[in-house]
Amino acid sequence: MTTSTTVTELYNDLVADLVPYFMNATLLPNSALIRNSINMVGQTGNAVRFPTTNAYTNAITVAEGDPIGSTSNLDTGPEIQATLVKKGVGSNVTLEALSDGGYDLVYRATLQRLGGGLAQASDVAGFLTAATAFTAEVGTASSADTSTNNVIMSPDALGYAVKDDGPLVETWYDVNTQTHQFRGSIRDGYVAIRPEFGVKMTALNTIGTAFGSIGADISSVALGTTTLRVQNAPTLDNGNYIAVIDPAMEYAINEQVSLAGGSAAVGSLSDIGNRAFYDGLVGQAVGCAFFRSNNLPSADLT
């Protein structure tokens, strides 16, 4: 028998656990991958501008008493603006499901559907922003949905903004259908602050495609890394850039590395508290830390 106390407990547990579940399930909204992050809780408006600088120049020799001058400008132009977009997902729990399925089972399933749905939507939006803004490209250029825009980027390439302290959950009871209806939502947004700090690596997305046929390989990653180094793009604290690849690209790179008699060394996870990092980090090579994701856009930007 379902009681109001049970429903209240379920709601309170979802409120308490939705934010940490979301943060553990997302890859991009993490300070290690996106250093430029703003929490807009308590602020008005639905957009935020990120300040950026033009390319810095070498310091000059200055004689005593001479002006130093200024050639590096801080800018907050309208093109560097993250607009918050509301994303929502629902999960309905019938009276029978709650009374027959058991509290723990219903709680886990509802949390996964709400938190997982919001996390996936957030990552999809972020990678789409990256693929749209990054004009440099390695691999085999394509605009077809049979290819994926994998990305190689600096942690300073993107900006992220979120409001309302992350995901929110609300609930009500539909007496007509005897259904407890739970709705989760989040308002967040991305912007490419420095598009030149990112590179698209386009390749076929069919699982099992060999590295000689997929359209990109480890040399493409090396070329992307070099492209970022020429731009003086900052790296992660361990000196690597970020390479986010789909499972098809992961298979092809692993095949190439194995045939060459080598192996990719998985990095230390001791400083990473994000479950998506733990599940996604697949190795390091040619100046990149590799992360696996199913949320990268296809080459037709869908």
C-alpha positions as CSV (number, residue, x, y, z in Angstrom):
1,M,0.0,0.0,0.0
2,T,1.4,3.4,-1.0
3,T,1.3,6.1,1.6
4,S,1.9,9.8,1.4
5,T,4.9,9.3,3.7
6,T,6.5,7.0,1.1
7,V,5.9,9.6,-1.7
8,T,7.3,12.4,0.4
9,E,10.4,10.2,1.2
10,L,10.9,9.5,-2.5
11,Y,10.6,13.2,-3.4
12,N,13.0,14.3,-0.7
13,D,15.6,11.6,-1.7
14,L,15.4,12.7,-5.3
15,V,15.8,16.4,-4.4
16,A,18.9,15.5,-2.3
17,D,20.5,13.1,-4.9
18,L,19.7,14.6,-8.3
19,V,22.4,17.2,-8.3
20,P,25.3,14.9,-7.4
21,Y,23.9,12.2,-9.7
22,F,23.9,14.8,-12.6
23,M,27.4,15.9,-11.8
24,N,28.7,12.4,-11.8
25,A,26.9,11.4,-15.0
26,T,28.0,14.4,-17.1
27,L,31.4,14.7,-18.8
28,L,31.6,18.3,-19.9
29,P,30.3,20.4,-16.9
30,N,33.5,19.6,-14.9
31,S,36.2,22.1,-13.9
32,A,38.9,19.8,-15.3
33,L,37.5,19.9,-18.8
34,I,35.9,23.4,-18.8
35,R,37.9,25.9,-16.7
36,N,35.6,28.8,-17.5
37,S,32.5,28.0,-15.6
38,I,30.0,30.4,-14.0
39,N,27.2,29.6,-11.6
40,M,24.4,32.1,-12.1
41,V,22.3,31.2,-9.0
42,G,20.8,34.3,-7.5
43,Q,21.6,36.4,-10.6
44,T,19.1,37.9,-13.0
45,G,18.9,37.3,-16.7
46,N,19.4,34.2,-18.9
47,A,22.8,34.9,-20.4
48,V,26.3,35.6,-19.3
49,R,29.3,36.9,-21.2
50,F,32.7,35.4,-20.7
51,P,35.7,37.8,-20.8
52,T,38.6,36.8,-23.1
53,T,41.9,38.2,-24.2
54,N,43.3,38.7,-27.6
55,A,46.6,36.9,-28.4
56,Y,49.2,38.0,-26.0
57,T,52.5,39.4,-27.1
58,N,56.0,39.1,-25.8
59,A,57.1,41.5,-23.1
60,I,59.3,44.3,-24.4
61,T,62.4,46.0,-23.0
62,V,61.4,49.1,-21.2
63,A,63.8,51.9,-20.3
64,E,63.5,53.4,-16.9
65,G,60.6,55.9,-16.7
66,D,59.2,54.8,-20.1
67,P,55.6,53.6,-20.4
68,I,55.0,49.9,-20.6
69,G,51.8,50.2,-22.7
70,S,49.1,47.7,-23.2
71,T,48.6,45.4,-26.2
72,S,46.6,42.6,-24.6
73,N,42.9,43.6,-24.1
74,L,40.2,42.0,-22.0
75,D,37.0,41.7,-24.0
76,T,33.4,40.7,-23.3
77,G,32.0,40.9,-26.7
78,P,28.4,39.7,-27.4
79,E,29.8,36.8,-29.5
80,I,31.2,35.2,-26.3
81,Q,27.9,34.7,-24.5
82,A,26.4,31.6,-23.1
83,T,22.6,31.6,-23.2
84,L,20.8,29.4,-20.7
85,V,18.6,26.8,-22.3
86,K,16.0,24.9,-20.2
87,K,16.1,21.1,-20.5
88,G,13.4,18.9,-19.0
89,V,12.7,15.2,-18.5
90,G,9.8,13.4,-16.8
91,S,9.2,10.1,-15.1
92,N,5.8,8.8,-14.1
93,V,5.4,6.3,-11.2
94,T,2.0,4.6,-11.1
95,L,0.4,3.7,-7.8
96,E,0.9,0.0,-8.6
97,A,4.6,0.5,-9.4
98,L,5.4,2.2,-6.1
99,S,3.4,-0.3,-4.0
100,D,4.5,-3.5,-5.9
101,G,8.0,-2.6,-7.1
102,G,9.6,-1.7,-3.8
103,Y,10.9,1.7,-2.7
104,D,14.6,1.1,-3.6
105,L,13.9,-0.1,-7.1
106,V,11.5,2.7,-7.9
107,Y,13.9,5.3,-6.4
108,R,16.9,4.1,-8.4
109,A,14.9,3.9,-11.6
110,T,13.4,7.4,-11.2
111,L,16.8,8.9,-10.3
112,Q,18.5,7.3,-13.3
113,R,15.8,8.5,-15.7
114,L,15.7,12.1,-14.4
115,G,19.5,12.5,-13.8
116,G,20.6,10.5,-16.7
117,G,18.3,12.2,-19.1
118,L,19.4,15.7,-18.0
119,A,23.1,14.7,-18.0
120,Q,23.0,13.3,-21.5
121,A,21.1,16.4,-22.9
122,S,23.7,18.7,-21.3
123,D,26.7,16.9,-22.8
124,V,25.0,16.7,-26.2
125,A,24.5,20.5,-26.2
126,G,28.1,21.1,-25.2
127,F,29.6,18.9,-27.8
128,L,27.3,20.4,-30.5
129,T,28.5,23.8,-29.5
130,A,32.1,22.7,-29.8
131,A,31.7,20.9,-33.2
132,T,29.8,24.0,-34.6
133,A,32.5,26.5,-33.4
134,F,35.7,24.5,-34.1
135,T,36.7,25.3,-37.7
136,A,40.1,23.4,-37.7
137,E,39.6,19.8,-38.7
138,V,41.6,16.7,-39.0
139,G,40.6,13.3,-40.2
140,T,38.2,13.0,-43.2
141,A,35.9,16.0,-43.6
142,S,32.2,15.0,-43.9
143,S,28.7,16.3,-43.4
144,A,27.0,13.0,-43.3
145,D,25.4,11.3,-40.3
146,T,27.6,8.2,-40.9
147,S,30.5,10.2,-39.4
148,T,31.2,11.6,-36.0
149,N,32.7,15.0,-35.1
150,N,35.2,13.8,-32.4
151,V,36.8,16.7,-30.7
152,I,40.3,17.6,-29.5
153,M,40.4,20.7,-27.3
154,S,42.0,22.8,-24.6
155,P,40.2,23.1,-21.2
156,D,40.0,26.8,-22.0
157,A,38.1,26.3,-25.3
158,L,34.6,26.3,-23.9
159,G,32.6,28.2,-21.3
160,Y,29.7,26.8,-19.2
161,A,27.0,28.6,-17.3
162,V,24.3,27.0,-15.0
163,K,21.5,28.5,-13.0
164,D,19.4,27.3,-10.0
165,D,22.3,25.3,-8.5
166,G,21.9,22.7,-11.1
167,P,19.0,20.3,-11.7
168,L,15.6,20.8,-10.0
169,V,12.9,18.2,-9.5
170,E,9.2,18.7,-8.8
171,T,6.3,16.3,-8.3
172,W,2.5,16.1,-8.2
173,Y,-0.2,13.4,-8.1
174,D,-2.6,12.8,-10.9
175,V,-5.6,11.3,-9.1
176,N,-7.3,10.4,-12.4
177,T,-4.5,8.1,-13.4
178,Q,-3.3,7.4,-9.9
179,T,0.2,8.4,-11.1
180,H,2.9,10.2,-9.2
181,Q,4.5,12.5,-11.8
182,F,8.1,13.6,-11.4
183,R,9.7,16.3,-13.6
184,G,13.4,17.3,-13.6
185,S,14.8,20.3,-15.3
186,I,18.0,22.3,-15.6
187,R,18.9,25.6,-17.2
188,D,22.5,25.7,-18.5
189,G,24.4,26.7,-21.6
190,Y,27.7,26.6,-23.4
191,V,29.8,28.9,-25.6
192,A,33.0,28.6,-27.5
193,I,35.2,31.2,-25.9
194,R,38.3,30.4,-27.9
195,P,37.3,28.4,-31.1
196,E,40.9,28.2,-32.2
197,F,41.6,26.1,-29.0
198,G,39.6,23.2,-30.4
199,V,39.8,20.8,-33.4
200,K,37.3,18.5,-35.0
201,M,38.5,15.0,-35.8
202,T,35.9,13.6,-38.2
203,A,35.7,9.8,-38.8
204,L,33.2,7.1,-39.6
205,N,31.0,6.0,-36.7
206,T,30.4,2.4,-37.5
207,I,31.6,0.2,-34.7
208,G,34.3,-2.2,-35.8
209,T,35.7,-0.1,-38.7
210,A,39.4,-0.6,-39.0
211,F,41.8,2.3,-38.4
212,G,42.9,2.2,-42.0
213,S,39.3,2.8,-43.2
214,I,37.6,4.9,-40.5
215,G,39.1,8.2,-41.8
216,A,41.3,9.1,-38.8
217,D,44.0,7.5,-36.7
218,I,46.5,8.3,-34.1
219,S,48.4,10.5,-36.5
220,S,45.2,12.6,-36.8
221,V,45.3,13.1,-33.0
222,A,48.9,14.1,-33.2
223,L,48.1,16.7,-35.9
224,G,45.2,18.0,-33.8
225,T,47.5,18.3,-30.8
226,T,50.1,20.2,-32.8
227,T,47.5,22.5,-34.1
228,L,46.6,23.5,-30.6
229,R,50.2,23.9,-29.5
230,V,50.8,26.3,-32.3
231,Q,47.9,28.4,-30.9
232,N,49.6,28.3,-27.4
233,A,46.4,26.7,-26.2
234,P,46.6,25.8,-22.5
235,T,46.6,22.1,-21.5
236,L,45.3,20.1,-18.6
237,D,47.4,20.2,-15.4
238,N,49.2,17.0,-16.6
239,G,50.2,18.6,-19.9
240,N,47.7,16.8,-22.1
241,Y,44.9,18.1,-24.2
242,I,41.4,16.6,-24.2
243,A,40.4,14.1,-26.9
244,V,36.7,13.0,-26.7
245,I,36.0,10.2,-29.1
246,D,33.1,7.9,-29.9
247,P,33.3,4.1,-29.4
248,A,34.0,3.5,-33.1
249,M,37.1,5.8,-32.9
250,E,38.1,4.2,-29.7
251,Y,38.1,0.7,-31.3
252,A,40.1,2.0,-34.3
253,I,42.8,3.7,-32.2
254,N,43.0,0.6,-29.8
255,E,43.5,-1.6,-32.9
256,Q,46.2,0.6,-34.3
257,V,48.0,0.8,-31.0
258,S,47.8,-2.9,-30.5
259,L,49.1,-3.7,-34.0
260,A,52.0,-1.4,-33.3
261,G,52.9,-3.4,-30.2
262,G,52.2,-0.5,-27.8
263,S,49.6,0.3,-25.2
264,A,47.9,3.5,-24.0
265,A,48.6,4.2,-20.4
266,V,45.5,5.0,-18.3
267,G,46.1,8.1,-16.3
268,S,45.7,8.4,-12.5
269,L,42.1,8.8,-11.4
270,S,43.0,9.8,-7.8
271,D,42.0,13.4,-8.4
272,I,38.9,12.7,-10.4
273,G,35.7,12.4,-8.5
274,N,33.4,12.3,-11.6
275,R,31.9,8.9,-12.5
276,A,31.8,9.9,-16.2
277,F,35.6,10.5,-16.0
278,Y,36.1,7.1,-14.4
279,D,34.0,5.4,-17.1
280,G,35.1,7.5,-20.0
281,L,38.9,7.8,-19.6
282,V,40.4,5.3,-21.9
283,G,44.1,6.2,-22.1
284,Q,46.7,8.8,-23.0
285,A,48.8,9.2,-26.1
286,V,50.4,11.8,-28.4
287,G,49.7,14.6,-25.9
288,C,46.0,13.8,-25.3
289,A,43.9,12.3,-22.6
290,F,41.2,10.2,-24.3
291,F,37.7,10.2,-23.1
292,R,34.9,8.0,-24.6
293,S,31.4,9.5,-25.1
294,N,28.2,8.5,-26.9
295,N,27.1,12.1,-26.9
296,L,29.3,13.5,-29.7
297,P,27.4,15.0,-32.7
298,S,27.4,13.3,-36.1
299,A,29.1,15.2,-38.9
300,D,25.8,16.6,-40.1
301,L,25.6,18.3,-36.6
302,T,22.7,16.3,-35.3
